[in-house]
Amino acid sequence: MKLVKTIVKTAMMTGISVGALTQASIAYAQQAPSEEEEAQKFDNDAIIVTATKREQTLQEIPVAVSVTSAETIEKAQIRDLIDLQTAVPTLRVSQLQSSANTNFIIRGFGNGANNAGIEPSVGVFIDGVYRSRSASAIGDLPNLQRIEVLRGPQSTLFGKNASAGVISIVTQKPQFTFGGSAELSYGNYNAIIAKADVTGPLSDTVAASISGSYNRRDGYAKDLNLGIDTNERNRWGTRGQLYFEPNDKVSLRIIADYDKIDEICCVAGNVLNGSTGAIVNALALSSPGGVGIDAQNPFSYDVYTNVPSENNIKNYGFSSQLDYDLGGVDFTSITSYRVVDSFSNQDSDFSAADLIGRNSNDTKIDTYTQEIRFASDFDGMFNFLLGGYYFKENIEVNNQLLFGTQFRPYGDALIKGATSGALGLSRLAAFNAFGAIPTAVGLEETFGALEGNPTKYLGRFFANGTGLNEAYGMHNEAFSLFGTVDLELTDRLTLTGGFNFTKDKKEFGTNVQSSDAFAGVNFDNPLYAPLRFNLIYGGALAGGATPAQAAALATANQNNPAANPLNGLKALQFLPAFLNVPNSVEDGKTDDSNFSYTVRAAYEINDNLNVYASYATGFKASSVNLSRDSRPFLADRTALTTAGLLQTNQSYGSRFADPEKSRVIEVGIKGQWDVAAANLTIFEQSIKGFQSNVFTGTGFALANAGQQTTFGIEFDGSVSPTDNLTFSGAVVYLDSVYDSFTQSATGDISGTTPSGIPGFSMTLGAEYNMPIGENELTLRTDYHYESPANQFDFNNTNLALNNYRRTVNALNASLTYALGNGFQATIWGRNLTGAEYLTTLFPSVAQTGSISGYPNQPRTYGISAKYKF
């Protein structure tokens, strides 16, 4: 096995036997540190981490974790989690079609955007509170202490099981010393960022803090049809805290926050222009220059749409954390209630042709969580942590997908193209994008006449304002028990075992109504036999058959679905009738339970070098398809037929995806010396039943992969040749593959590399601090690289897309001059190399053969001033 061979080789190189690769002690939650301890948290000699529920140095902690300090975030001008990936190469963050849809990926594993029924595989926690959807975690970063990125499944230390990893954001608690800061930044695209915070005592036992932020920027993309900027920033938020410490054994921290986003976002550029491109441009003659799309030019940042995109997100809630020292055992309780209210609407055909008139999403999520922990702090060889976690969530989703004013002529052109001009929508009106003579056979008149009502369908196929009205709901209730036990066998050797038992129940329902008349027509209807006869007869004559042969063929096949000459038009039945759930066959419920565990060991070779090894499993419960692609399982077809529930043109897919089960084998070496530090991790991680959510052109197909596996090597380190100069670097190698994925949206893709995962990525940085009297000048730079990665899960790769493989070469830099009185000024720039890459590729909406993609953010730069007091 690749991992074992690599472990043995590494052990031989370091002079350590594999048997000695055992894991360091996991210790537990302690009382909140003093202000003096807080001030020392990011001393170069001891970066403090709380990933294991106790403060430990980065060298001591026996897990793969990357830590980004508040100082680094400030100097590097990291504004949100999207920026964070340039500092943590094992993390990838992609913003998709709206401000509310952001996908987090660690070690090549991650999902959860674009569907409110899917929990992310990467869990985001802010001050110990789980943020269940990306819309609740993408706002501007609050007054930070640090961000910890834990790689691999996390179950025994976080009550909410995370199958791929955890992003843990730790903010500053209120202080008993008065202080604060104010910051103002201005950059290109008229970017203005203002932040302020203040903290101090209200009494000897009560401290408080309040902070606020405002982030505004003009769009860096242009909508030339509407004459507006897009991909802008417009968000603000506020956060208040109270901290009670009546004595040295009890503390209570209460947090309330509110943030709002109101933005025009996000553009998609045309990557490949398919056969529909000419039709789109012909329909867009009223736009400037008659341009419908900027064909195959995704980095022009120029788009043509009919309506500006709307993104309105309100995210708010409160939490409380009670810590109580019981004497040898610490008790912690974290309670939270959160609300995400998100609305978006987008011209999702991304063209000046009015094809999609409305694609709106209105989602509201209410989440309540309760966690309790008991953690020992004994002097002996034995210590434990035992906790319980409760999670309750309600989700309501209301969507609309409606045809625009030009989808009718667009559909007519598609039908003519698919039938070589033999058929069209109607012979009563010339719905032809190119002004040709109307077709002789109009489907609306013909279908209606054959059904005995010639006017039944007139003007209804692809009519403006028709489509889907969607409503979805889900209630989720889960609880878990978790814990770990430490056995410190010697002063240097510690064994640890942990467990997590999770019970998760979901109930869901849909109320989706389709008014797409064309999608509601059954082309195999026996009443349409005369039309099918004539089409087969004419087609046979064109093929050189005699009239008698043609008539015999048409007679034999006019009621044969496999030989239906209208079959080629079924791909244009975009929004068919929807079978709602629950029904007499499908109960709309999932019920999952799982036992996950961790076995770890660590050995402290000396005061500078630790080694560890671990085996861990993880779990994520079933995810529900709360989208228009929610379809009954094929296995239920017989029961649905018997019950008389099948809809016209019934198709099959999934109502939900089964749980993910992950496991990881990992070994690591951590070293820290006076002038250098280094960490090396080698792992093999896999997820059985990985929940894949792939866009198909009109919706998202949710399906389980058989198994996805990643072998990887992660290295990060730093060296300080002088007190003023530090070099840092992080390198990640990933070899990821779908071991088995036979039922993907594009067929059997077993043995292929999952999309968007670079084989090699790295971040190199340098920081130089030059004292100038009582002042200091700091120069910081970092370079982020990702090797080329395919952006599609294909079983037959389109070679033309090789030019659009994601490759990242981004340089960031800042120059800060800090005065001794607390004032500092910074000149900064991000993506100074002007790197261009597509974060995600997808099939263009209702445009067969065309591919679209989201371009990355271009070069940004500016100046900021900050005063700390």
Secondary structure in CASP SS format (residue, H / E / C, confidence):
PFRMAT SS
TARGET T0000
AUTHOR 0000-0000-0000
METHOD secondary structure of the structure
MODEL  1
M C 1.00
K H 1.00
L H 1.00
V H 1.00
K H 1.00
T H 1.00
I H 1.00
V H 1.00
K H 1.00
T H 1.00
A H 1.00
M H 1.00
M H 1.00
T H 1.00
G C 1.00
I C 1.00
S C 1.00
V H 1.00
G H 1.00
A H 1.00
L C 1.00
T C 1.00
Q E 1.00
A C 1.00
S C 1.00
I C 1.00
A C 1.00
Y C 1.00
A C 1.00
Q C 1.00
Q C 1.00
A C 1.00
P C 1.00
S C 1.00
E H 1.00
E H 1.00
E H 1.00
E H 1.00
A H 1.00
Q C 1.00
K C 1.00
F E 1.00
D E 1.00
N C 1.00
D C 1.00
A E 1.00
I E 1.00
I E 1.00
V E 1.00
T C 1.00
A C 1.00
T C 1.00
K C 1.00
R C 1.00
E C 1.00
Q E 1.00
T E 1.00
L C 1.00
Q C 1.00
E C 1.00
I C 1.00
P C 1.00
V C 1.00
A C 1.00
V E 1.00
S E 1.00
V E 1.00
T E 1.00
S E 1.00
A H 1.00
E H 1.00
T H 1.00
I H 1.00
E H 1.00
K H 1.00
A C 1.00
Q C 1.00
I C 1.00
R C 1.00
D C 1.00
L H 1.00
I H 1.00
D H 1.00
L H 1.00
Q C 1.00
T C 1.00
A C 1.00
V C 1.00
P C 1.00
T C 1.00
L E 1.00
R E 1.00
V E 1.00
S E 1.00
Q E 1.00
L C 1.00
Q C 1.00
S C 1.00
S C 1.00
A C 1.00
N C 1.00
T E 1.00
N E 1.00
F E 1.00
I E 1.00
I E 1.00
R C 1.00
G C 1.00
F E 1.00
G C 1.00
N C 1.00
G C 1.00
A C 1.00
N C 1.00
N C 1.00
A C 1.00
G C 1.00
I C 1.00
E C 1.00
P C 1.00
S C 1.00
V E 1.00
G E 1.00
V E 1.00
F E 1.00
I E 1.00
D C 1.00
G C 1.00
V E 1.00
Y E 1.00
R E 1.00
S C 1.00
R C 1.00
S H 1.00
A H 1.00
S H 1.00
A C 1.00
I C 1.00
G C 1.00
D C 1.00
L C 1.00
P C 1.00
N C 1.00
L E 1.00
Q E 1.00
R E 1.00
I E 1.00
E E 1.00
V E 1.00
L E 1.00
R E 1.00
G C 1.00
P C 1.00
Q E 1.00
S C 1.00
T C 1.00
L C 1.00
F C 1.00
G C 1.00
K C 1.00
N C 1.00
A E 1.00
S C 1.00
A C 1.00
G E 1.00
V E 1.00
I E 1.00
S E 1.00
I E 1.00
V E 1.00
T E 1.00
Q C 1.00
K C 1.00
P C 1.00
Q C 1.00
F C 1.00
T C 1.00
F C 1.00
G E 1.00
G E 1.00
S E 1.00
A E 1.00
E E 1.00
L E 1.00
S E 1.00
Y E 1.00
G E 1.00
N C 1.00
Y C 1.00
N C 1.00
A E 1.00
I E 1.00
I E 1.00
A E 1.00
K E 1.00
A E 1.00
D E 1.00
V E 1.00
T E 1.00
G E 1.00
P E 1.00
L C 1.00
S C 1.00
D C 1.00
T C 1.00
V E 1.00
A E 1.00
A E 1.00
S E 1.00
I E 1.00
S E 1.00
G E 1.00
S E 1.00
Y E 1.00
N E 1.00
R E 1.00
R E 1.00
D C 1.00
G C 1.00
Y C 1.00
A E 1.00
K E 1.00
D E 1.00
L C 1.00
N C 1.00
L C 1.00
G C 1.00
I E 1.00
D E 1.00
T E 1.00
N C 1.00
E C 1.00
R E 1.00
N E 1.00
R E 1.00
W E 1.00
G E 1.00
T E 1.00
R E 1.00
G E 1.00
Q E 1.00
L E 1.00
Y E 1.00
F E 1.00
E E 1.00
P E 1.00
N E 1.00
D C 1.00
K C 1.00
V E 1.00
S E 1.00
L E 1.00
R E 1.00
I E 1.00
I E 1.00
A E 1.00
D E 1.00
Y E 1.00
D E 1.00
K E 1.00
I E 1.00
D E 1.00
E E 1.00
I C 1.00
C C 1.00
C C 1.00
V C 1.00
A C 1.00
G E 1.00
N E 1.00
V E 1.00
L E 1.00
N C 1.00
G C 1.00
S C 1.00
T C 1.00
G H 1.00
A H 1.00
I H 1.00
V H 1.00
N H 1.00
A H 1.00
L H 1.00
A C 1.00
L C 1.00
S C 1.00
S C 1.00
P H 1.00
G H 1.00
G H 1.00
V C 1.00
G C 1.00
I C 1.00
D C 1.00
A C 1.00
Q C 1.00
N C 1.00
P H 1.00
F H 1.00
S H 1.00
Y C 1.00
D E 1.00
V E 1.00
Y C 1.00
T C 1.00
N C 1.00
V C 1.00
P C 1.00
S C 1.00
E E 1.00
N E 1.00
N E 1.00
I E 1.00
K E 1.00
N E 1.00
Y E 1.00
G E 1.00
F E 1.00
S E 1.00
S E 1.00
Q E 1.00
L E 1.00
D E 1.00
Y E 1.00
D E 1.00
L C 1.00
G C 1.00
G C 1.00
V E 1.00
D E 1.00
F E 1.00
T E 1.00
S E 1.00
I E 1.00
T E 1.00
S E 1.00
Y E 1.00
R E 1.00
V E 1.00
V E 1.00
D E 1.00
S E 1.00
F E 1.00
S E 1.00
N E 1.00
Q C 1.00
D C 1.00
S C 1.00
D C 1.00
F C 1.00
S C 1.00
A C 1.00
A C 1.00
D C 1.00
L C 1.00
I E 1.00
G E 1.00
R E 1.00
N E 1.00
S E 1.00
N E 1.00
D E 1.00
T E 1.00
K E 1.00
I E 1.00
D E 1.00
T E 1.00
Y E 1.00
T E 1.00
Q E 1.00
E E 1.00
I E 1.00
R E 1.00
F E 1.00
A E 1.00
S E 1.00
D C 1.00
F C 1.00
D C 1.00
G C 1.00
M C 1.00
F E 1.00
N E 1.00
F E 1.00
L E 1.00
L E 1.00
G E 1.00
G E 1.00
Y E 1.00
Y E 1.00
F E 1.00
K E 1.00
E E 1.00
N E 1.00
I E 1.00
E E 1.00
V E 1.00
N E 1.00
N E 1.00
Q E 1.00
L E 1.00
L E 1.00
F E 1.00
G C 1.00
T C 1.00
Q C 1.00
F H 1.00
R H 1.00
P H 1.00
Y H 1.00
G H 1.00
D H 1.00
A H 1.00
L H 1.00
I H 1.00
K H 1.00
G H 1.00
A H 1.00
T C 1.00
S C 1.00
G C 1.00
A C 1.00
L E 1.00
G E 1.00
L C 1.00
S C 1.00
R C 1.00
L C 1.00
A C 1.00
A C 1.00
F C 1.00
N C 1.00
A C 1.00
F C 1.00
G C 1.00
A C 1.00
I C 1.00
P C 1.00
T C 1.00
A C 1.00
V E 1.00
G E 1.00
L H 1.00
E H 1.00
E H 1.00
T H 1.00
F H 1.00
G H 1.00
A H 1.00
L H 1.00
E C 1.00
G C 1.00
N C 1.00
P C 1.00
T C 1.00
K C 1.00
Y C 1.00
L C 1.00
G C 1.00
R C 1.00
F C 1.00
F C 1.00
A C 1.00
N C 1.00
G C 1.00
T C 1.00
G E 1.00
L E 1.00
N E 1.00
E E 1.00
A E 1.00
Y E 1.00
G E 1.00
M E 1.00
H E 1.00
N E 1.00
E E 1.00
A E 1.00
F E 1.00
S E 1.00
L E 1.00
F E 1.00
G E 1.00
T E 1.00
V E 1.00
D E 1.00
L E 1.00
E E 1.00
L C 1.00
T C 1.00
D C 1.00
R C 1.00
L E 1.00
T E 1.00
L E 1.00
T E 1.00
G E 1.00
G E 1.00
F E 1.00
N E 1.00
F E 1.00
T E 1.00
K E 1.00
D E 1.00
K E 1.00
K E 1.00
E E 1.00
F E 1.00
G E 1.00
T E 1.00
N C 1.00
V C 1.00
Q E 1.00
S E 1.00
S C 1.00
D C 1.00
A C 1.00
F C 1.00
A C 1.00
G C 1.00
V C 1.00
N C 1.00
F C 1.00
D C 1.00
N C 1.00
P H 1.00
L H 1.00
Y H 1.00
A H 1.00
P H 1.00
L H 1.00
R H 1.00
F H 1.00
N H 1.00
L H 1.00
I H 1.00
Y H 1.00
G H 1.00
G H 1.00
A H 1.00
L H 1.00
A H 1.00
G C 1.00
G C 1.00
A C 1.00
T C 1.00
P H 1.00
A H 1.00
Q H 1.00
A H 1.00
A H 1.00
A H 1.00
L H 1.00
A H 1.00
T H 1.00
A H 1.00
N H 1.00
Q C 1.00
N C 1.00
N C 1.00
P H 1.00
A H 1.00
A H 1.00
N C 1.00
P C 1.00
L C 1.00
N H 1.00
G H 1.00
L H 1.00
K H 1.00
A H 1.00
L H 1.00
Q C 1.00
F C 1.00
L C 1.00
P C 1.00
A C 1.00
F C 1.00
L C 1.00
N C 1.00
V C 1.00
P C 1.00
N C 1.00
S C 1.00
V C 1.00
E C 1.00
D C 1.00
G C 1.00
K E 1.00
T E 1.00
D E 1.00
D E 1.00
S E 1.00
N E 1.00
F E 1.00
S E 1.00
Y E 1.00
T E 1.00
V E 1.00
R E 1.00
A E 1.00
A E 1.00
Y E 1.00
E E 1.00
I C 1.00
N C 1.00
D C 1.00
N C 1.00
L E 1.00
N E 1.00
V E 1.00
Y E 1.00
A E 1.00
S E 1.00
Y E 1.00
A E 1.00
T E 1.00
G E 1.00
F E 1.00
K E 1.00
A C 1.00
S C 1.00
S E 1.00
V E 1.00
N C 1.00
L C 1.00
S C 1.00
R C 1.00
D C 1.00
S E 1.00
R C 1.00
P C 1.00
F C 1.00
L H 1.00
A H 1.00
D H 1.00
R H 1.00
T H 1.00
A H 1.00
L H 1.00
T H 1.00
T H 1.00
A C 1.00
G C 1.00
L C 1.00
L C 1.00
Q C 1.00
T C 1.00
N C 1.00
Q C 1.00
S C 1.00
Y C 1.00
G C 1.00
S E 1.00
R C 1.00
F E 1.00
A E 1.00
D C 1.00
P C 1.00
E E 1.00
K E 1.00
S E 1.00
R E 1.00
V E 1.00
I E 1.00
E E 1.00
V E 1.00
G E 1.00
I E 1.00
K E 1.00
G E 1.00
Q E 1.00
W C 1.00
D C 1.00
V C 1.00
A E 1.00
A E 1.00
A E 1.00
N E 1.00
L E 1.00
T E 1.00
I E 1.00
F E 1.00
E E 1.00
Q E 1.00
S E 1.00
I E 1.00
K E 1.00
G C 1.00
F C 1.00
Q E 1.00
S E 1.00
N E 1.00
V E 1.00
F E 1.00
T C 1.00
G C 1.00
T C 1.00
G C 1.00
F E 1.00
A E 1.00
L E 1.00
A E 1.00
N E 1.00
A C 1.00
G C 1.00
Q E 1.00
Q E 1.00
T E 1.00
T E 1.00
F E 1.00
G E 1.00
I E 1.00
E E 1.00
F E 1.00
D E 1.00
G E 1.00
S E 1.00
V E 1.00
S E 1.00
P E 1.00
T E 1.00
D C 1.00
N C 1.00
L E 1.00
T E 1.00
F E 1.00
S E 1.00
G E 1.00
A E 1.00
V E 1.00
V E 1.00
Y E 1.00
L E 1.00
D E 1.00
S E 1.00
V E 1.00
Y E 1.00
D E 1.00
S E 1.00
F C 1.00
T C 1.00
Q C 1.00
S E 1.00
A C 1.00
T C 1.00
G E 1.00
D C 1.00
I C 1.00
S C 1.00
G C 1.00
T C 1.00
T C 1.00
P C 1.00
S C 1.00
G C 1.00
I C 1.00
P C 1.00
G C 1.00
F E 1.00
S E 1.00
M E 1.00
T E 1.00
L E 1.00
G E 1.00
A E 1.00
E E 1.00
Y E 1.00
N E 1.00
M E 1.00
P E 1.00
I E 1.00
G C 1.00
E C 1.00
N E 1.00
E E 1.00
L E 1.00
T E 1.00
L E 1.00
R E 1.00
T E 1.00
D E 1.00
Y E 1.00
H E 1.00
Y E 1.00
E E 1.00
S E 1.00
P E 1.00
A E 1.00
N C 1.00
Q C 1.00
F C 1.00
D C 1.00
F C 1.00
N C 1.00
N C 1.00
T C 1.00
N C 1.00
L H 1.00
A H 1.00
L H 1.00
N H 1.00
N H 1.00
Y H 1.00
R C 1.00
R E 1.00
T E 1.00
V E 1.00
N E 1.00
A E 1.00
L E 1.00
N E 1.00
A E 1.00
S E 1.00
L E 1.00
T E 1.00
Y E 1.00
A E 1.00
L C 1.00
G C 1.00
N C 1.00
G C 1.00
F E 1.00
Q E 1.00
A E 1.00
T E 1.00
I E 1.00
W E 1.00
G E 1.00
R E 1.00
N C 1.00
L C 1.00
T C 1.00
G C 1.00
A C 1.00
E C 1.00
Y C 1.00
L E 1.00
T E 1.00
T E 1.00
L E 1.00
F E 1.00
P E 1.00
S C 1.00
V C 1.00
A C 1.00
Q C 1.00
T C 1.00
G C 1.00
S C 1.00
I E 1.00
S E 1.00
G E 1.00
Y E 1.00
P E 1.00
N C 1.00
Q C 1.00
P C 1.00
R C 1.00
T E 1.00
Y E 1.00
G E 1.00
I E 1.00
S E 1.00
A E 1.00
K E 1.00
Y E 1.00
K E 1.00
F C 1.00
END
